[in-house]
Amino acid sequence: MNLSQQQWSSQLAADDNALVLDVRTPDECAEGIIPTAVMIDIYKGQGFIYQVEELDKSKNIYVYCKAGGRSAQACAIMNQLGFSNTYNLLGGFMEWEGEVVLP
């Protein structure tokens, strides 16, 4: 499900069963990540799938990338793998105005 920056941020803040997933490259992540984010590079292909499969499917997964395209793709892949609650951050990290930490 696609959520605006405001929806994603407020829903995440109120969610006690949340996992934040950053699907950008390591170089992109070095510029900063959303706090608590797990980093799994979607460009790893099959490696991405292997790592994602290890995540808890009962969690609500909040996914972001740089602009929202790769994270939408990641949500689609995860839905096919049996994740029922994935939320894509529209506009991605470029438009993020919340807290940022270094990985």
N, C-alpha and C positions, 0 to 999 in steps of 0.2 A: 504494500500500500504506500502510495506517495503522500508525504506530509510536507507542508510548508515549514519553513524554519521555525516559526512560532509554535505550530502544532507539535512538531518533533521535539522541540526543547521543553515545552510545558508537559507533554505526555511522558517524556523521559524522566523529568524531575519528579513526577508523581508515581512512577513505576518502580515497585520494589522487586520486580522479577526481570529486570532489564539487563541486556548485554549490549555494549556498544562495539560495533565492528567497523574498522577502517580498512578499506580495500585498496588504498593507494600504494604506490611503490615505496620502498624504504627511503629513497631520496626525498619524496614528497612528505613522508611522515616526519623526517628530520626537521622540517620547518615548524612542526608542532602538531599535536593531536588533541582531540576532545578528551577530557579526563576519563580515565578507566578504559579507554578503547583498546581492544585486541586488534593487532595488526596482522592481516592476512592479504597479501598482494594477489589481486584477481588475475594479474598477468602470469601467475605461476601455472595456469592451466589446470592439469590434473592434480598438481600439488595443492592448488587452492581447494579443490574438491575434497582431497584427503584431510586437509586441516579443518575445513568447515564441518566435515562429518563428525569430528571429535567434539564439536560444540554441543551444549545441552539444548536439545530440541524443545524442551518445555519453557525455555526462556523467550522473552519478547526481544527480538534482535533489531537494534537500531543501526542501520547501515549507512555509511557515507563514503564519498570519494571527493575528488576535487570540485566537480561541477554537478554531479548527480546522474551521469550516464552509466558509469561503471557500477555504481551502487544499485541502480535499477536492474542492471544485468545480474548482479550478485543476488539480489532478492529473488529474481526469477529462477536462478539456478537452485537457490536454497529451498524455494517452494517445491521444486521438483524432487529435492532430496528429503522432503517430509517436514520441513520447518513450516509451521502454520502461521506464525506471527512475525513477519518481517516488515520493517518500516524504512522506506527510502527517504533520505534528506534531500528535498528539492533544492537546487542551487549549490549543494555541497559545501565543502569547507571554505570555498572562496567567499561565500556569503554568510558564514557562521559569525555570529557576534557574541557568542557565549565564551566561557572560559576555555583557554588553550594552555596545554602543558607540553613540555618537551618529553619525548619518549624515553 
